[in-house]
Amino acid sequence: MATKTAFLLVSFGGPQGPDDVMPFLRNVTAGRGVPEGRLAEVAGHYHRFGGVSPINAQCAALLAAIEKDLAAAGVALPAYWGNRNWHPYLADTMARMADDGIERVIALATSAYSSYSSCRQYLEDIDLARAAVGERAPEVVKIPPYYWHPGFAASFTGAAARALATLPGPLAAAADLVCTAHSIPESMSAASGPGGGAYPAQLAEVAGRVAAGLGRRTWHLAYTSRSGPPSVPWLEPDIGDCLAGLAAAGSRAVLVVPIGFVSDHLEVVFDLDVQAAQVARRLGLAMARAATPGTDPGFVSMITSLVRDAADPAGTGGIAGGARYCASGCCGKGGRR
């Protein structure tokens, strides 16, 4: 009898209303000793948008698009969704899959890069969810970081070209390309991937591909969403400092491409569309921001390809059986974000 296999989308999670905001943030920061004042400050970002994180609707839309694309490609897998920090919780989804008789799961996280928080922690949370279900829990194969896939950079390149077209001609031609990602502690970055330092290197690889796709020779990498005490070094420059430096060097416009994110969730719409946009206006910089992949057909097609490879035990292409699977001990903790 064939093993009953399913697809699982694993994401970070986000509040679904004002009353969820603080409990959600306490889940995210559990055990880290983050002061209540700092949590209240971040809560204000969510309340600015009605206390609802856009990541929830985006995950639901992405899951539906993946399920449709898998079916069109002849990959008949039921699709599920589980979060690390809010409903639907990963453990609850794991239990539902066990109840449905699922024996094997191909999981994809909404994080494309190598680091503890963007890769290894998802593996740990999957293990915790399986342990909560017990012996009935299905086997889970997590698709490893997929930043390398041509379809990933291509989705950003297309979005960047569309965003660039919103700037007046002369400004579009002269706009500086700024690629952004979530900052992490330098210690975590140093422990990311086999040999260390994978996270910024992978970001640089994608930024270079996007630049090449736009016919550009230069690009800048900046970071957002820094947290934690000032005494702990995090990856820099911050997007605000990057924009200030470009303006001081004579830049008149910037094209911001959030290559570190797969959907327009709060750390994109607040950190870029609110904070970075305010900085750009103050500096006199015209700013265009590219969309994240979301349900872009090319991005969804990429996921289908990765799932199809993982579903084939004898697969020889893509990621199946290859070195791109996470190795034991990779993406070590190296601190927390």
Wavefront OBJ file of the C-alpha trace (Angstrom):
o trace
v 0.000 0.000 0.000
v 1.349 3.442 -0.947
v 2.354 5.798 1.836
v -0.222 8.547 2.320
v 1.693 11.792 1.782
v 0.706 15.437 2.296
v 2.127 18.910 1.766
v 2.577 21.202 4.778
v 3.156 24.962 4.664
v 4.969 26.034 7.839
v 4.974 29.712 8.739
v 5.723 32.120 11.556
v 2.150 33.075 12.414
v 0.640 36.400 13.391
v -2.199 37.932 15.403
v -5.682 37.817 13.921
v -7.138 40.658 15.988
v -6.227 43.260 18.647
v -6.694 40.831 21.545
v -4.178 38.432 19.977
v -1.304 40.888 19.694
v 0.322 40.682 23.134
v -0.220 36.909 23.576
v 1.338 36.399 20.135
v 4.351 38.569 20.966
v 4.823 36.719 24.260
v 4.855 33.448 22.313
v 7.495 34.796 19.941
v 9.738 36.129 22.723
v 9.194 33.385 25.323
v 12.309 32.776 27.393
v 14.182 35.777 26.031
v 13.460 38.234 28.832
v 12.147 40.954 26.535
v 10.760 43.832 28.650
v 7.029 44.512 28.531
v 7.772 48.042 27.330
v 9.496 46.709 24.234
v 6.609 44.320 23.573
v 4.159 47.208 23.888
v 6.208 49.197 21.369
v 6.091 46.373 18.829
v 2.408 45.817 19.594
v 1.837 49.371 18.419
v 3.087 48.364 14.968
v 0.362 45.705 14.776
v -2.352 47.969 16.182
v -1.534 50.471 13.453
v -2.967 47.838 11.090
v -5.953 46.884 13.238
v -4.101 44.230 15.238
v -4.157 41.863 12.273
v -0.993 40.530 10.682
v -1.294 40.290 6.885
v 0.747 37.071 6.999
v -2.386 35.028 7.806
v -4.366 35.906 4.686
v -1.187 35.609 2.636
v -0.472 32.099 3.897
v -4.047 31.038 3.173
v -3.800 32.445 -0.365
v -0.390 30.825 -0.942
v -1.629 27.436 0.306
v -4.601 27.577 -2.065
v -2.345 28.526 -4.978
v 0.109 25.731 -4.186
v -2.680 23.153 -3.889
v -4.073 24.226 -7.262
v -0.668 24.183 -8.938
v 0.224 20.776 -7.491
v -3.025 19.344 -8.851
v -2.368 20.863 -12.288
v 1.088 19.261 -12.258
v -0.381 15.862 -11.430
v 0.894 15.853 -7.830
v -2.094 14.715 -5.802
v -1.267 15.798 -2.255
v -3.641 17.170 0.382
v -2.366 20.534 1.667
v -2.134 21.717 5.264
v -0.851 24.818 7.068
v 0.721 25.153 10.528
v 2.365 28.059 12.378
v 5.134 28.276 14.927
v 3.648 31.096 17.021
v -0.127 31.382 16.444
v -3.184 29.619 15.117
v -3.216 27.292 13.319
v -0.465 25.962 15.569
v 1.913 23.436 14.050
v 1.165 20.817 16.728
v -2.594 21.108 16.085
v -2.042 20.708 12.348
v 0.231 17.713 12.970
v -2.512 16.082 15.035
v -5.068 16.762 12.292
v -2.818 15.154 9.708
v -2.389 12.114 11.945
v -6.184 11.893 12.329
v -6.470 12.023 8.529
v -4.122 9.062 8.187
v -1.182 11.045 6.777
v 2.048 9.069 7.130
v 4.589 11.290 5.364
v 4.750 15.068 5.065
v 6.700 17.322 2.728
v 7.065 20.629 4.543
v 8.035 24.018 3.171
v 8.758 26.976 5.460
v 8.021 30.540 4.440
v 11.723 31.308 4.879
v 14.204 30.846 2.047
v 17.587 31.234 3.741
v 19.981 29.498 6.139
v 20.200 30.601 9.762
v 19.014 29.290 13.090
v 15.809 31.328 13.129
v 15.045 30.890 9.422
v 15.839 27.178 9.098
v 17.021 25.174 12.106
v 14.315 26.538 14.422
v 11.648 25.377 11.981
v 13.128 21.874 12.131
v 13.097 21.999 15.926
v 9.478 23.160 15.998
v 8.496 20.365 13.612
v 10.159 17.863 15.968
v 8.310 19.372 18.948
v 4.998 19.148 17.096
v 5.639 15.499 16.210
v 6.569 14.748 19.814
v 3.302 16.348 21.004
v 1.323 14.008 18.734
v 3.359 10.944 19.638
v 3.673 7.694 17.737
v 0.869 8.617 15.330
v 2.816 11.619 14.042
v 3.745 11.423 10.366
v 7.341 11.489 9.167
v 8.290 15.000 8.016
v 10.759 15.958 5.304
v 11.469 19.698 5.326
v 12.500 21.269 2.042
v 15.751 23.097 2.850
v 16.495 26.771 2.102
v 15.493 27.492 -1.480
v 17.067 30.909 -2.081
v 19.199 29.263 -4.805
v 16.305 28.335 -7.076
v 16.152 30.468 -10.250
v 12.402 30.916 -9.747
v 12.990 32.627 -6.413
v 15.182 35.469 -7.693
v 13.086 35.703 -10.861
v 9.949 36.539 -8.847
v 11.764 39.464 -7.211
v 13.232 40.622 -10.499
v 9.793 40.846 -12.086
v 8.357 42.685 -9.098
v 11.347 45.041 -9.033
v 10.895 45.913 -12.695
v 7.219 46.705 -12.089
v 8.071 48.880 -9.078
v 10.791 50.689 -11.002
v 8.258 51.579 -13.676
v 6.316 53.630 -11.113
v 9.166 56.144 -10.880
v 9.526 58.960 -13.430
v 11.872 57.988 -16.269
v 15.010 59.889 -15.239
v 14.649 58.796 -11.613
v 14.005 55.175 -12.587
v 17.184 55.084 -14.656
v 19.271 56.522 -11.829
v 17.612 54.760 -8.872
v 19.910 52.865 -6.521
v 18.948 49.222 -5.948
v 18.617 48.373 -2.247
v 17.858 44.765 -1.292
v 16.616 44.214 2.253
v 16.278 41.330 4.697
v 15.585 40.688 8.365
v 18.687 41.394 10.436
v 20.006 38.714 12.782
v 22.714 38.759 15.483
v 26.232 38.550 14.072
v 26.810 35.426 16.169
v 23.822 33.732 14.524
v 25.033 34.798 11.109
v 28.493 33.347 11.818
v 26.882 29.996 12.670
v 24.549 29.898 9.666
v 24.968 27.083 7.181
v 27.846 24.630 6.772
v 31.064 26.530 7.422
v 29.218 29.581 8.795
v 28.290 32.912 7.285
v 25.742 31.457 4.885
v 22.930 33.928 5.589
v 24.523 37.158 4.276
v 26.258 35.242 1.486
v 22.953 33.799 0.289
v 21.312 37.225 0.431
v 24.172 38.642 -1.617
v 23.727 35.870 -4.189
v 20.036 36.682 -4.634
v 20.704 40.440 -4.694
v 23.262 39.908 -7.436
v 20.802 37.876 -9.487
v 18.086 40.509 -9.129
v 20.522 43.245 -10.133
v 21.648 41.262 -13.164
v 18.030 40.647 -14.156
v 17.447 44.393 -14.096
v 20.595 45.076 -16.077
v 22.293 46.683 -13.086
v 25.902 46.303 -12.045
v 25.611 47.654 -8.514
v 23.344 46.970 -5.578
v 23.234 47.512 -1.816
v 22.190 45.130 0.968
v 20.479 46.583 4.051
v 18.682 45.095 7.041
v 15.439 45.708 8.929
v 13.637 44.545 12.063
v 16.570 44.682 14.458
v 15.685 43.857 18.068
v 17.508 42.937 21.247
v 19.871 44.986 23.434
v 22.138 47.545 21.700
v 25.185 45.781 23.198
v 24.593 42.743 20.957
v 25.953 43.270 17.417
v 23.489 42.587 14.592
v 24.001 42.603 10.846
v 24.188 46.104 9.385
v 23.593 48.562 7.802
v 20.047 49.302 8.884
v 17.836 50.404 5.993
v 17.596 53.926 7.428
v 21.385 54.282 7.618
v 21.721 52.878 4.104
v 19.267 55.426 2.699
v 21.033 58.255 4.526
v 24.365 57.189 3.069
v 22.971 57.024 -0.452
v 21.353 60.451 -0.128
v 24.625 61.917 1.146
v 26.383 60.436 -1.890
v 23.962 62.229 -4.204
v 21.315 59.585 -4.865
v 17.914 60.919 -5.924
v 15.873 57.693 -5.896
v 15.930 54.152 -4.526
v 14.317 50.885 -5.538
v 13.820 48.751 -2.415
v 13.482 44.990 -2.946
v 12.714 42.901 0.190
v 14.539 39.744 -0.917
v 14.549 38.350 2.626
v 10.774 37.839 2.722
v 8.317 35.733 0.728
v 5.198 37.739 1.609
v 4.234 41.309 2.471
v 3.808 40.676 6.181
v 4.151 43.236 8.963
v 7.945 43.470 8.925
v 7.658 44.560 5.294
v 4.643 46.872 5.393
v 5.752 48.627 8.608
v 9.555 48.613 8.368
v 9.607 49.556 4.686
v 6.279 51.121 3.727
v 6.073 53.192 6.923
v 9.487 53.683 8.516
v 11.812 53.520 5.509
v 9.380 55.562 3.408
v 9.393 58.277 6.093
v 13.189 58.338 6.075
v 13.251 58.537 2.276
v 10.847 61.495 2.284
v 12.905 63.308 4.893
v 16.041 62.767 2.807
v 14.353 63.866 -0.417
v 14.685 60.422 -1.993
v 12.028 59.074 -4.335
v 11.354 55.486 -3.264
v 9.697 52.533 -4.983
v 9.205 49.247 -3.146
v 8.960 45.916 -4.967
v 6.392 43.340 -3.898
v 7.414 40.036 -2.340
v 6.657 36.758 -4.207
v 3.321 36.048 -2.476
v 1.293 34.008 -4.970
v 3.373 34.977 -8.001
v 2.868 32.099 -10.496
v 6.607 31.633 -10.963
v 7.151 31.359 -7.213
v 4.283 28.895 -6.823
v 5.628 26.870 -9.759
v 9.021 26.759 -8.026
v 7.392 25.323 -4.895
v 5.607 22.687 -6.969
v 8.935 21.687 -8.505
v 10.582 21.360 -5.085
v 7.666 19.362 -3.697
v 7.618 17.057 -6.722
v 11.339 16.343 -6.260
v 10.914 15.683 -2.547
v 7.950 13.384 -3.230
v 10.093 11.190 -5.489
v 12.386 9.006 -3.355
v 14.496 8.206 -6.419
v 14.610 11.798 -7.639
v 17.877 12.918 -9.198
v 17.157 16.578 -9.910
v 16.454 19.660 -7.825
v 16.885 18.914 -4.134
v 15.990 15.222 -3.998
v 18.707 13.211 -2.291
v 21.199 16.018 -2.828
v 23.530 18.182 -0.783
v 20.971 20.963 -0.512
v 19.168 19.046 2.226
v 19.978 20.371 5.702
v 22.959 18.597 7.207
v 23.151 17.569 10.849
v 24.281 20.510 12.961
v 23.973 23.165 10.273
v 22.472 26.575 11.103
v 23.586 26.392 14.724
v 21.992 28.691 17.251
v 24.760 31.267 17.592
v 22.446 33.448 19.683
v 18.803 34.332 19.148
v 17.087 37.173 17.369
l 1 2 3 4 5 6 7 8 9 10 11 12 13 14 15 16 17 18 19 20 21 22 23 24 25 26 27 28 29 30 31 32 33 34 35 36 37 38 39 40 41 42 43 44 45 46 47 48 49 50 51 52 53 54 55 56 57 58 59 60 61 62 63 64 65 66 67 68 69 70 71 72 73 74 75 76 77 78 79 80 81 82 83 84 85 86 87 88 89 90 91 92 93 94 95 96 97 98 99 100 101 102 103 104 105 106 107 108 109 110 111 112 113 114 115 116 117 118 119 120 121 122 123 124 125 126 127 128 129 130 131 132 133 134 135 136 137 138 139 140 141 142 143 144 145 146 147 148 149 150 151 152 153 154 155 156 157 158 159 160 161 162 163 164 165 166 167 168 169 170 171 172 173 174 175 176 177 178 179 180 181 182 183 184 185 186 187 188 189 190 191 192 193 194 195 196 197 198 199 200 201 202 203 204 205 206 207 208 209 210 211 212 213 214 215 216 217 218 219 220 221 222 223 224 225 226 227 228 229 230 231 232 233 234 235 236 237 238 239 240 241 242 243 244 245 246 247 248 249 250 251 252 253 254 255 256 257 258 259 260 261 262 263 264 265 266 267 268 269 270 271 272 273 274 275 276 277 278 279 280 281 282 283 284 285 286 287 288 289 290 291 292 293 294 295 296 297 298 299 300 301 302 303 304 305 306 307 308 309 310 311 312 313 314 315 316 317 318 319 320 321 322 323 324 325 326 327 328 329 330 331 332 333 334 335 336 337
